[in-house]
Amino acid sequence: MKFLQNVKVFQKVLLLGVIIIAAFTVLLAAYIYPLFKEKLFDAHEEQTESLVYSAAAVVEHYVELEKNGDLTT
């Protein structure tokens, strides 16, 4: 702590403020990042599920067309 002996009071207070703001920012980011990541994962999962349902509906449509004889191979 010798390096703080030659620093003015204003600079010490300013340094303390910067350290507090940096610590708060890191803690806030550590809290928000997992929430953001989870929301992104949920959105991607929902999009994939929707795509699978759409593909299944298309396949069912063509199966019905084939059963009715409207689609020939």
PEKA-V759808 format. One record per residue. SS is DSSP state (alpha for helix, beta for strand, coil for the rest). D_LAST is the distance of its C-alpha to the last C-alpha in Angstrom with 1 decimal. Layout:
BEGIN
ss->SS d_last->D_LAST
ss->SS d_last->D_LAST
END
This chain:
BEGIN
ss->coil d_last->84.6
ss->alpha d_last->87.2
ss->alpha d_last->85.0
ss->alpha d_last->85.2
ss->coil d_last->89.0
ss->coil d_last->89.2
ss->coil d_last->86.6
ss->coil d_last->87.7
ss->alpha d_last->87.1
ss->alpha d_last->84.8
ss->alpha d_last->82.6
ss->alpha d_last->82.5
ss->alpha d_last->81.4
ss->alpha d_last->78.8
ss->alpha d_last->77.5
ss->alpha d_last->77.4
ss->alpha d_last->75.4
ss->alpha d_last->72.9
ss->alpha d_last->72.5
ss->alpha d_last->71.9
ss->alpha d_last->69.3
ss->alpha d_last->67.5
ss->alpha d_last->67.5
ss->alpha d_last->66.3
ss->alpha d_last->63.5
ss->alpha d_last->62.4
ss->alpha d_last->62.5
ss->alpha d_last->60.6
ss->alpha d_last->57.9
ss->alpha d_last->57.7
ss->alpha d_last->57.2
ss->alpha d_last->54.7
ss->alpha d_last->52.4
ss->alpha d_last->51.0
ss->alpha d_last->50.4
ss->alpha d_last->48.6
ss->alpha d_last->46.6
ss->alpha d_last->45.5
ss->alpha d_last->44.5
ss->alpha d_last->42.4
ss->alpha d_last->40.7
ss->alpha d_last->40.1
ss->alpha d_last->38.6
ss->alpha d_last->36.3
ss->alpha d_last->35.2
ss->alpha d_last->34.6
ss->alpha d_last->32.5
ss->alpha d_last->30.4
ss->alpha d_last->30.0
ss->alpha d_last->28.9
ss->alpha d_last->26.3
ss->alpha d_last->24.9
ss->alpha d_last->24.9
ss->alpha d_last->23.1
ss->alpha d_last->20.3
ss->alpha d_last->20.1
ss->alpha d_last->19.9
ss->alpha d_last->17.0
ss->alpha d_last->15.0
ss->alpha d_last->16.3
ss->alpha d_last->15.3
ss->alpha d_last->11.6
ss->alpha d_last->12.0
ss->alpha d_last->13.8
ss->alpha d_last->11.4
ss->alpha d_last->8.7
ss->alpha d_last->11.8
ss->alpha d_last->13.0
ss->coil d_last->10.0
ss->coil d_last->10.2
ss->coil d_last->6.8
ss->coil d_last->3.7
ss->coil d_last->0.0
END
